[in-house]
């Protein structure tokens, strides 16, 4: 009866228990389960011999001289091992099951990193010991970072930088010529800007002008920026010689100059809009920024003669010349860059040009710092 029950009912292993109970002259192996030691041992008692195999719940096999059972295991989705013994009527020579070995984890091949690493490029060039190669690698890394890094993070930054680069394309010859033209504009006759062929991809109706290196009548931002910084430092020197300097002088003078210039540019841009004339914002910042050169000249003259007690008077004598020169420069530049034909319903072109030139006198007087000039 026990043999018939063994043929009808499967033999189940148990987790951690080692295997199923075997009858005399019967060898049984079951599941060792998840044991701490990994592999279970073998034990025998009397006529009963029991073999246990562990190793993390691998498939066991039960065999007998009168019957053979093949055990199959599968991992159910419900979470557990299921052992099933299939009775076999044919007899076979019992063989010890081979100890299964866990499948080795597939080795992951190192993939090249897609993240841009500038330090690795420069370090590789430095290890080579070639200074020229290191400098070239650093330059290439910087250019690649600007093109593919920051420029892509900020929308429109690449276009703005390429547009701004034109206003700083200057050299020593241009700077000296431009300063002479700003301080002594009354002797100049040619005020028209040099036009060039449009670049590829640009509309044919768009007018392209030469860079400051090629044309001395071109607009730049280098002189206005350097003149603004110099003027702020001269104002700080004026406060310092009078014993009234404090760190707030620098941001106060800078903010006053910058806000005044921005409001002036907006007013001029509105005037161009009423005349239906297109102009670039940076061109207006360039034209209205040349006044800082005159302010620097005024402050230098005032500081030089302040030791003699004529600093205040000397400042305004220089102011008359520099203000007149900047006004004439803006007048001639505007008159040669504004089209002759403007909107019929807008303000007159001549009145607007005179108004733009007169605004230089008002803003230069407002930005002057003469309180501590003796």
SULLIN-V294553 format. One record per pair of residues at least 4 apart in sequence whose ideal C-beta (glycine too) atoms are under 8 Angstrom apart, sorted by the first residue. I is the first residue (numbers start at 1). GAP is how many residues later the second one is. Records with the same first field share a line. If there is no record, write none. Layout:
I->GAP, GAP
//
This chain:
1->4
2->4, 21
3->4, 20, 63, 64
4->4
5->4
6->5, 17, 61, 81
7->60, 80
10->59, 73, 74, 75, 76
11->9, 17, 19, 51, 58, 60, 72, 74
12->8, 18, 71
13->4, 6, 7, 17, 18, 20, 47, 58, 68, 70
14->4, 5, 6, 16, 17, 19
15->16, 18, 19, 42, 66
16->16, 17, 18, 19
17->13, 16
18->12, 14, 22, 25, 32, 34, 36
19->9, 10, 11, 12, 13, 31, 32, 33, 34, 41, 43
20->8, 10, 42
21->7, 29
22->4, 5, 6, 26, 27, 28, 40
23->25, 41
24->23, 24
25->22, 39, 40
26->22, 23, 38, 39
27->22, 23, 24, 35, 36, 37, 67
28->22, 23, 34
29->22, 23, 24, 31, 32, 33, 68
30->22, 23, 30, 32, 53
31->22, 23, 26, 27, 29, 42, 50, 52
32->7, 8, 20, 21, 22, 23, 24, 25, 28
33->21, 24
34->22, 23
35->4, 5, 19
37->17
38->16, 17, 18
39->14, 15, 16, 60
40->12, 13, 14
41->11
42->8, 9, 10
43->7, 9
44->4, 5, 6
45->5
53->5, 7, 44, 46
55->44, 45
56->46
57->16, 24
58->15, 42
59->12, 13, 14, 24, 38, 41
60->11, 13, 23, 37
61->8, 9, 10, 36
62->7, 9, 23
63->5, 6, 29, 31, 32
64->4, 5
65->26, 29
66->25
67->20, 21, 22, 24
68->19, 20, 22, 23, 24, 26
69->16, 17, 18, 19
70->15, 16, 18
71->12, 13, 14, 15
72->11, 12, 14
73->8, 9, 10, 11
74->7, 8
75->5, 6
76->4, 5, 6
88->4
113->4
116->28, 29, 32, 33
117->4
118->4, 23, 24, 26, 27
119->4
120->4
121->4, 16, 19, 20
122->4, 12, 15, 16, 19
123->4
124->4, 13
125->5, 8, 9, 11, 12, 13
126->8
128->5, 6
130->4
131->4
132->4
133->4
134->4
135->4
136->4
137->4
138->4
139->4
140->4
141->4
142->4
143->4
144->4, 5
145->4, 5
146->4, 5, 15
147->4, 11
148->4
149->4
150->4, 7
151->6, 7, 10
152->6
153->4
156->4
157->4
158->4
159->4
160->4
161->4
162->4
163->119
164->4, 57, 118
165->4
166->45
167->45, 52, 53, 54, 55, 115, 119
168->52, 53, 54
169->42, 43, 44, 51
170->4, 5, 42, 43, 50, 52, 53
171->4, 42
172->4
173->4
174->4, 38, 39, 42, 46
175->4, 47, 48
176->4
177->4, 39
178->4, 34, 38, 42, 45
179->4, 44, 114
180->4
181->4, 7, 35, 148
182->41, 108, 111, 112, 143, 144, 147
183->110, 111, 114, 139, 142
184->141
185->140, 143, 144, 147
186->139, 142
188->144
190->27
191->26, 141, 142, 144, 145
192->25, 144
193->16, 17, 22, 24, 25, 143, 144
194->15, 16, 20, 21, 23, 24
195->12, 13, 14, 15
196->12, 13, 14, 18
197->11
198->4, 5, 6, 8, 10
199->9
202->4, 6
209->6, 9
210->4, 5, 8
211->4, 7
212->4, 6, 7, 8, 10
214->4
217->116
219->63, 64, 67, 68
220->4, 66
221->4, 61, 64, 65, 68
222->4
223->4, 66, 67, 70
224->4, 61, 62, 65, 66, 68, 69
225->4, 64
226->4
227->4, 62, 63, 65, 66, 68, 69
228->4, 26, 29, 30, 61, 64
229->4
230->4, 62, 66
231->4, 22, 26, 61, 64, 65, 68
232->4, 18, 21, 22, 25
233->4
234->4, 62, 65, 66, 69
235->4, 14, 18, 64, 134
236->4, 9, 13, 14, 17
237->4, 66
238->4, 61, 64, 65, 131, 134, 135
239->5, 6, 7, 10, 133
240->4, 5
241->62, 65, 131
242->130, 132
244->128
245->4
248->4
249->4
250->4
251->4
252->4
253->4, 116
254->4
255->4
256->4, 111
257->4, 35, 110
258->4
259->4
260->4, 103, 106, 107
261->4, 24, 27, 28, 102
262->4
263->4
264->4, 24, 95, 99
265->4, 16, 19, 20, 23
266->4
267->4, 92
268->4, 16, 20, 88, 91
269->4, 10, 12, 15
270->4
271->4, 76, 81, 84, 85
272->5, 6, 7, 66, 80
273->4
274->69, 72, 73
275->63, 67, 68, 71, 72, 74, 77
276->66, 67, 70
277->61, 62, 65
279->4, 5, 58
280->4
281->4
282->4
283->4
284->4
285->4
286->4
287->43, 46, 47
288->71, 72, 75
290->4, 36, 39, 40
291->4, 35, 69, 72, 73, 76
292->4
293->4, 29, 33
294->4, 25, 28, 29, 31, 32, 70
295->4, 27, 69, 72, 73
296->4
297->4, 21, 25
298->4, 17, 18, 20, 21, 24, 70
299->4, 16, 70
300->4
301->4, 13, 14, 16, 17
302->4, 9, 10, 12, 13, 16, 68, 71
303->8, 70
304->10
305->5, 6, 8, 9
306->4, 5, 6, 8, 67, 68
307->4
309->65
310->4
311->4, 62, 63
312->4, 58, 61, 62
313->4
314->4
315->4, 53, 55, 58
316->4, 54
317->4
318->4
319->4, 45, 46, 49
320->4
321->4
322->4, 42
323->4, 37, 38, 41, 42
324->4
325->4
326->4, 34, 38
327->4, 30, 31, 33, 34
328->4, 29
329->4
330->4, 26, 27, 30
331->4, 22, 23, 25, 26
332->4
333->4
334->4, 19, 22, 23
335->18
338->4, 11, 14, 15
340->9
342->4, 7
347->4, 5
348->4
349->4
350->4
351->4
352->4
353->4
354->4
355->4
356->4
358->4
359->4
360->4
361->4
362->4
363->4
364->4
//
